Amino acid sequence: MNSELVKESLWKFSEVLSFNYPAVGWYFSSENIENSFIYKKDRWVCMFMYWAIVMKKGKRIHFSADCGKACPGIQEFGGFIPPTDDEREFIAETDRTTQSRAFGQAYYRDYVAQIHTPPDKFVYFEKIEDIDENREIEVVNLFPDITGLANLTGLSSYDREENGTLTPFASGCQSAFSTPYDQKLKDRPKCIVGLMDVLVRRFVPDDMIMFSAPANRFVEMANNIEGSFLDKNFNNPTSF
């Protein structure tokens, strides 16, 4: 989705909701864009350790197949490298986020099915307000307060017979990028509540919760604000 349309949609949301942190977006590119932040490659790091750089300093983060010793989350979930196959030892016995390797295998099977071959050599993560107008944004990450999360979840189902939001068991990288990107490619894409990964919670502020929307669905939702419960001109007769 063209970044200008996404920015217009973000403005519509900012008129009716407040956010704890700036909205960010993901986009692919064949360009190795100068002045982009790249992980240190000599030690293990998690991408969420560096989100403050995007939020406070306006840096874009660059991802490709090369991550050195850093966590390969985005590289794997973004389709840049094959997923690590450790027979679910880490998730079941080191991290202990599944009770058994068998449950971990089911999780592995599900997330591998969501991985798609990237269309370009690089993917970037940047504040939406800073993204170049010619970029095509794939996924939008919003950071509402609890009331805002309720409103976004409600709006995601406003024009649907089915629930419009999922809260999956997923790593932080998945919930930020690969799962909503997979939804973007579906006929009726859903939004994702993320940052529910217990490991990632160590690296983000306590008040940071994430609502991730495929960019195409984000624009649809923004266009649904008028006439919905979020419409500034709507006076609820029940006074709730």
C-alpha positions in Angstrom: 0.0 0.0 0.0 1.4 3.4 -1.0 2.9 5.2 2.0 0.9 8.4 1.3 -2.4 6.4 1.6 -1.1 4.9 4.8 -0.1 8.3 6.2 -3.6 9.7 5.4 -5.1 6.7 7.2 -2.9 7.2 10.2 -4.0 10.8 10.4 -7.7 9.7 10.4 -6.9 7.4 13.4 -5.0 10.1 15.2 -8.1 12.2 15.1 -10.1 9.7 17.3 -7.4 7.6 19.1 -4.3 8.3 21.1 -1.1 6.2 20.9 1.6 5.6 23.4 4.3 5.4 20.8 4.7 6.4 17.1 3.3 4.1 14.4 5.8 2.2 12.4 5.7 0.4 9.1 7.6 -2.3 7.2 8.6 -2.2 3.5 10.7 -4.2 1.1 13.4 -2.7 -1.1 16.1 -3.7 -3.5 18.2 -0.7 -2.3 20.8 -0.8 0.5 19.5 2.5 1.9 22.3 4.7 3.4 22.1 5.8 7.0 20.1 2.7 8.1 20.8 1.0 11.4 22.1 -2.5 11.2 22.4 -5.0 14.0 25.8 -5.4 15.7 26.9 -8.8 14.4 29.4 -9.9 17.0 26.9 -10.9 19.7 23.3 -12.0 20.3 20.8 -9.1 20.3 17.1 -8.9 19.9 15.6 -6.4 17.4 13.3 -5.1 20.2 16.3 -3.9 22.1 16.6 -1.2 19.3 13.0 -0.1 18.9 13.8 3.0 20.9 16.1 4.0 18.1 13.2 4.1 15.7 10.8 5.6 18.2 13.0 8.4 19.6 15.7 9.0 17.1 13.9 8.3 13.8 16.3 5.7 12.5 15.2 3.1 10.1 16.3 -0.5 10.8 17.7 -2.6 7.9 17.2 -6.4 7.7 18.6 -8.9 5.1 19.9 -12.4 5.1 23.0 -11.4 7.1 22.5 -11.1 10.8 25.7 -12.5 12.2 25.3 -13.6 15.8 22.1 -11.5 16.3 18.8 -13.2 16.7 17.7 -14.4 13.3 14.0 -13.9 13.9 13.2 -11.4 11.1 15.6 -13.2 8.8 13.8 -16.5 9.3 10.2 -15.1 9.5 10.9 -12.8 6.6 11.9 -15.7 4.4 15.5 -14.5 4.0 17.0 -17.7 5.5 15.6 -21.2 6.3 14.1 -21.6 9.7 16.4 -23.1 12.3 15.4 -26.7 13.0 16.6 -27.6 16.5 13.8 -30.2 16.9 12.1 -27.7 19.2 14.7 -27.9 21.9 14.9 -24.2 22.5 11.2 -23.4 22.7 10.3 -26.5 24.9 13.4 -26.9 27.1 15.4 -23.6 27.1 12.6 -21.0 26.8 9.9 -23.4 28.2 7.1 -21.7 26.3 5.7 -25.0 25.2 5.2 -27.9 27.6 6.7 -30.4 25.2 8.7 -30.7 21.9 5.5 -32.1 20.4 3.6 -28.9 21.1 6.6 -26.9 19.9 6.5 -28.9 16.7 2.9 -27.9 16.1 3.9 -24.2 16.6 6.8 -24.7 14.2 4.6 -26.2 11.6 2.1 -23.3 11.8 4.6 -20.5 11.5 6.6 -22.1 8.7 3.4 -22.1 6.7 3.2 -18.3 7.2 6.6 -17.6 5.7 6.8 -16.2 2.2 9.7 -15.6 -0.1 10.6 -11.9 0.1 10.2 -9.9 -3.1 13.4 -7.9 -2.5 16.8 -8.3 -0.9 16.0 -6.0 2.1 13.2 -5.2 4.4 13.1 -2.0 6.4 11.3 -0.9 9.6 10.7 2.8 10.1 8.3 5.4 11.6 5.5 5.9 9.2 5.8 9.7 9.2 9.4 9.3 7.9 8.8 6.7 5.2 9.4 8.0 1.7 6.2 8.7 -0.2 7.2 6.3 -3.0 7.5 3.3 -0.7 4.9 0.4 -0.6 4.2 -0.3 3.1 3.3 -4.0 3.8 2.5 -3.9 7.6 1.6 -1.2 10.0 2.4 -1.5 13.8 0.4 0.7 16.2 1.0 1.1 19.9 -2.3 2.1 21.6 -3.3 2.2 25.2 -5.7 -0.4 26.5 -8.8 1.7 25.5 -7.3 2.2 22.0 -6.6 -1.5 21.7 -10.3 -2.2 22.5 -11.3 0.4 19.9 -9.0 -1.0 17.2 -10.2 -4.5 17.9 -13.8 -3.4 17.7 -13.2 -1.5 14.4 -11.5 -4.5 12.9 -14.7 -6.5 13.2 -17.0 -3.6 12.3 -17.4 -4.6 8.6 -17.0 -8.4 9.1 -19.2 -11.3 10.1 -16.2 -12.9 11.7 -13.7 -11.6 14.3 -11.3 -9.2 12.7 -8.4 -9.6 15.1 -6.3 -12.5 16.3 -4.1 -12.8 19.4 -1.8 -15.7 18.5 0.9 -17.4 20.4 3.8 -15.9 18.5 7.3 -14.5 18.9 7.6 -10.7 18.8 9.0 -10.8 15.3 6.1 -12.9 14.1 3.5 -10.6 15.6 5.2 -7.5 14.3 5.8 -8.7 10.7 5.4 -12.2 9.4 2.0 -13.0 10.7 0.3 -9.8 9.7 2.2 -9.9 6.4 0.8 -13.4 5.8 -2.6 -12.0 6.6 -2.1 -9.2 4.0 -1.9 -11.9 1.3 -5.3 -13.4 2.3 -8.7 -12.4 0.8 -10.0 -11.2 4.2 -6.9 -10.1 6.2 -7.1 -9.9 9.9 -5.1 -7.8 12.4 -2.8 -9.1 15.1 -2.4 -8.2 18.7 1.3 -8.7 19.4 4.2 -8.3 21.8 2.7 -11.2 23.8 6.1 -13.1 23.7 7.3 -13.4 27.3 11.0 -13.1 26.2 10.3 -9.9 24.2 8.5 -8.3 27.2 11.9 -8.0 28.8 13.0 -5.5 26.1 9.9 -3.3 25.7 8.3 -0.8 28.1 5.4 -2.1 30.3 2.9 0.2 28.6 3.8 -1.0 25.0 1.3 -3.3 23.4 1.1 -3.7 19.6 -1.7 -3.8 17.2 -0.4 -4.9 13.8 -2.4 -4.5 10.6 -1.8 -5.5 7.0 -1.4 -2.1 5.3 -4.4 -2.8 3.0 -6.6 -3.6 5.9 -5.3 -0.6 7.8 -6.5 1.7 5.1 -9.9 -0.1 4.9 -10.4 0.4 8.7 -9.5 4.1 8.5 -12.1 4.5 5.8 -14.7 2.8 8.1 -14.2 5.3 11.0 -16.8 7.6 9.6 -20.2 6.2 10.6 -18.8 3.8 13.2 -18.7 4.1 17.0 -15.4 6.0 16.6 -17.0 8.7 14.5 -16.5 12.1 16.3 -20.0 13.1 15.3 -21.7 10.0 16.8 -23.6 10.7 20.0 -24.3 7.4 21.7 -28.0 7.6 22.9 -27.2 5.3 25.8 -24.6 7.8 27.1 -22.0 5.0 27.5 
